[in-house]
Amino acid sequence: MNKLEFLFRWTHVFTGIVWIGHLYFFNFVNLQVQGKLDDAGKKAVNPQLMPRALWWFRWGAMATFISGLILFAQIYLYTPELGWGANMIMRGVEGGLSDRARWIMWGMAFGSIMWFNVWFVIWPAQKKLLSGQVTGDAAAPVRSRAALASRVNTYLSAPMLVGMLGASHANMGFSYGALLIAALLGLAVIKASYAHSIFVGQKV
């Protein structure tokens, strides 16, 4: 691994932790807290909390997305001394995509959907809510749209991580059956995490 690849890999992992960490904070912590705050509490807490958290959230997503694309190009689309083009890591033994490439590309597909939701659904909605562009009854559908996109991202995060890790760390052969099992297990983990996030708020 050359130094430039290591730099982008470190950046990708670090910013991914920032992004997904805030995603889980919003869904497993903040969602339950917001439901228990009255209007006065929200006015006191949210102007201090949400702009900071959303800044790290959206820019963590952007940095993860960009560094991931660069890293993919370095690893799968470049061969030293030969230049750009699908390399041996990208190509399978029979001329198609390798198992590693197929895992990472499914992980990238899930991650790209998540990035899109952050920048084109969640953040625009939150910006309108925080700036007071929408209030009262008009705020409810905007808030619901952002909440749905955030929940979708939370569920997608588990199979996305399987694709990312399975590509180079688990040495797993790719099949759509394995992808389906990974997705179902991921969905079960996230669903259980939602249930646990409600339970832990009831006990210390």
C-alpha positions as CSV (number, residue, x, y, z in Angstrom):
1,M,0.0,0.0,0.0
2,N,1.5,3.3,-1.0
3,K,1.5,6.4,1.3
4,L,-1.2,8.2,-0.8
5,E,-3.5,5.2,-0.7
6,F,-3.0,4.9,3.1
7,L,-3.8,8.6,3.5
8,F,-7.1,8.3,1.7
9,R,-7.9,5.1,3.4
10,W,-7.3,6.7,6.8
11,T,-9.4,9.7,5.8
12,H,-12.2,7.5,4.5
13,V,-12.4,5.5,7.8
14,F,-12.0,8.5,10.0
15,T,-14.7,10.6,8.3
16,G,-16.9,7.5,8.0
17,I,-16.8,7.2,11.8
18,V,-17.8,10.8,12.1
19,W,-20.7,10.4,9.7
20,I,-22.1,7.1,10.8
21,G,-21.5,8.0,14.5
22,H,-23.7,11.1,14.1
23,L,-26.3,9.1,12.1
24,Y,-26.6,6.7,15.0
25,F,-26.7,9.6,17.5
26,F,-29.6,11.2,15.7
27,N,-31.5,7.9,15.4
28,F,-30.7,6.1,18.7
29,V,-30.2,9.0,21.1
30,N,-31.6,12.3,19.8
31,L,-34.8,10.9,18.3
32,Q,-35.9,9.7,21.8
33,V,-34.7,12.8,23.6
34,Q,-36.6,15.1,21.2
35,G,-39.8,13.2,21.8
36,K,-39.5,13.9,25.5
37,L,-38.7,17.6,25.2
38,D,-41.5,20.2,25.4
39,D,-41.4,23.3,23.2
40,A,-39.4,25.3,25.7
41,G,-36.8,22.6,26.0
42,K,-36.5,22.3,22.3
43,K,-36.0,26.0,22.0
44,A,-33.3,25.9,24.6
45,V,-31.5,22.8,23.4
46,N,-31.8,22.6,19.6
47,P,-30.3,26.0,18.6
48,Q,-27.1,24.9,20.4
49,L,-27.1,21.2,19.5
50,M,-28.4,20.8,16.0
51,P,-26.3,23.2,13.9
52,R,-23.1,21.7,15.4
53,A,-24.2,18.1,15.0
54,L,-25.5,18.6,11.5
55,W,-22.3,20.3,10.4
56,W,-20.2,17.3,11.4
57,F,-22.9,15.0,10.0
58,R,-23.1,16.4,6.5
59,W,-19.4,17.2,6.0
60,G,-18.5,13.8,7.4
61,A,-20.7,12.3,4.7
62,M,-19.2,14.5,2.0
63,A,-15.6,13.7,3.0
64,T,-16.4,10.0,3.3
65,F,-18.0,10.0,-0.2
66,I,-15.2,11.9,-1.9
67,S,-12.3,10.0,-0.2
68,G,-14.1,6.7,-1.0
69,L,-14.3,7.5,-4.7
70,I,-10.6,8.4,-4.8
71,L,-9.7,5.3,-2.9
72,F,-11.8,3.1,-5.3
73,A,-10.1,4.7,-8.3
74,Q,-6.6,4.1,-6.8
75,I,-7.3,0.5,-5.8
76,Y,-9.5,-0.8,-8.7
77,L,-8.9,1.5,-11.6
78,Y,-5.1,2.1,-11.6
79,T,-2.1,-0.2,-12.2
80,P,1.4,1.2,-11.5
81,E,3.4,1.7,-14.7
82,L,0.4,0.8,-16.8
83,G,-1.9,3.7,-15.9
84,W,-5.7,3.9,-15.6
85,G,-8.2,1.2,-16.4
86,A,-9.8,-1.8,-14.7
87,N,-6.9,-3.7,-13.1
88,M,-6.5,-7.3,-11.9
89,I,-8.2,-6.5,-8.5
90,M,-11.3,-5.2,-10.4
91,R,-11.4,-8.0,-13.0
92,G,-12.4,-11.6,-12.1
93,V,-10.7,-14.7,-13.5
94,E,-13.3,-15.1,-16.2
95,G,-13.2,-11.5,-17.4
96,G,-16.1,-10.2,-15.3
97,L,-16.0,-8.3,-12.0
98,S,-14.1,-10.0,-9.2
99,D,-15.9,-10.9,-6.0
100,R,-14.0,-8.2,-4.2
101,A,-15.1,-5.6,-6.7
102,R,-18.7,-6.7,-6.6
103,W,-18.8,-6.5,-2.8
104,I,-17.3,-3.0,-2.7
105,M,-19.5,-1.7,-5.5
106,W,-22.6,-2.8,-3.6
107,G,-21.2,-1.1,-0.5
108,M,-20.6,2.0,-2.6
109,A,-24.2,1.9,-4.0
110,F,-25.7,1.8,-0.5
111,G,-23.2,4.5,0.6
112,S,-24.0,6.7,-2.3
113,I,-27.8,6.5,-1.6
114,M,-27.0,7.5,2.0
115,W,-24.8,10.4,0.9
116,F,-27.6,11.6,-1.5
117,N,-30.1,11.5,1.3
118,V,-27.9,13.5,3.6
119,W,-27.2,16.3,1.2
120,F,-30.4,16.5,-0.8
121,V,-33.1,15.4,1.6
122,I,-32.0,15.6,5.3
123,W,-29.9,18.7,5.3
124,P,-32.2,20.9,3.1
125,A,-35.1,19.9,5.4
126,Q,-33.2,20.6,8.5
127,K,-32.0,23.9,7.2
128,K,-35.6,25.0,6.6
129,L,-36.6,24.0,10.1
130,L,-33.6,25.6,11.9
131,S,-33.9,28.8,10.0
132,G,-37.6,29.1,10.6
133,Q,-38.5,29.0,6.8
134,V,-41.2,26.5,7.7
135,T,-43.1,26.5,11.0
136,G,-46.3,25.3,12.5
137,D,-48.3,22.8,10.4
138,A,-46.0,23.3,7.4
139,A,-43.0,21.9,9.4
140,A,-44.6,18.5,10.0
141,P,-44.2,17.1,6.4
142,V,-40.7,18.5,6.2
143,R,-39.7,17.0,9.5
144,S,-41.3,13.6,8.5
145,R,-39.4,13.6,5.1
146,A,-36.1,14.2,6.9
147,A,-36.8,11.6,9.5
148,L,-37.7,9.0,6.9
149,A,-34.5,9.6,4.9
150,S,-32.5,9.4,8.2
151,R,-34.2,6.1,9.1
152,V,-33.5,4.7,5.6
153,N,-29.9,5.6,5.9
154,T,-29.7,3.9,9.3
155,Y,-31.0,0.7,7.9
156,L,-28.7,0.9,4.8
157,S,-25.7,1.5,7.0
158,A,-25.4,-2.2,8.0
159,P,-25.4,-3.8,4.6
160,M,-23.2,-0.9,3.4
161,L,-20.6,-1.8,6.0
162,V,-20.8,-5.5,5.0
163,G,-20.0,-4.5,1.4
164,M,-17.1,-2.3,2.5
165,L,-15.6,-4.9,4.8
166,G,-16.4,-8.0,2.9
167,A,-14.5,-6.6,-0.1
168,S,-11.1,-6.7,1.3
169,H,-11.2,-8.1,4.9
170,A,-13.4,-11.2,4.9
171,N,-12.3,-12.7,1.6
172,M,-15.9,-13.7,1.0
173,G,-17.1,-15.1,-2.3
174,F,-19.8,-12.9,-3.7
175,S,-23.3,-14.1,-4.4
176,Y,-26.7,-12.4,-4.3
177,G,-27.8,-14.9,-1.6
178,A,-24.9,-13.8,0.6
179,L,-25.8,-10.1,-0.1
180,L,-29.4,-10.8,0.8
181,I,-28.4,-12.6,4.1
182,A,-26.1,-9.7,5.0
183,A,-28.8,-7.2,4.3
184,L,-31.4,-9.1,6.4
185,L,-29.0,-9.5,9.3
186,G,-28.1,-5.9,9.1
187,L,-31.7,-4.9,9.1
188,A,-32.3,-7.1,12.2
189,V,-29.4,-5.5,14.0
190,I,-30.6,-1.9,13.3
191,K,-34.2,-2.8,14.2
192,A,-32.9,-4.3,17.5
193,S,-30.9,-1.1,18.1
194,Y,-34.0,1.0,17.6
195,A,-35.8,-1.1,20.2
196,H,-32.9,-1.0,22.6
197,S,-32.6,2.8,22.2
198,I,-36.1,3.1,23.6
199,F,-35.5,0.7,26.4
200,V,-32.3,2.3,27.7
201,G,-34.1,5.7,27.9
202,Q,-36.3,4.1,30.6
203,K,-33.5,2.9,32.9
204,V,-30.1,4.2,33.9
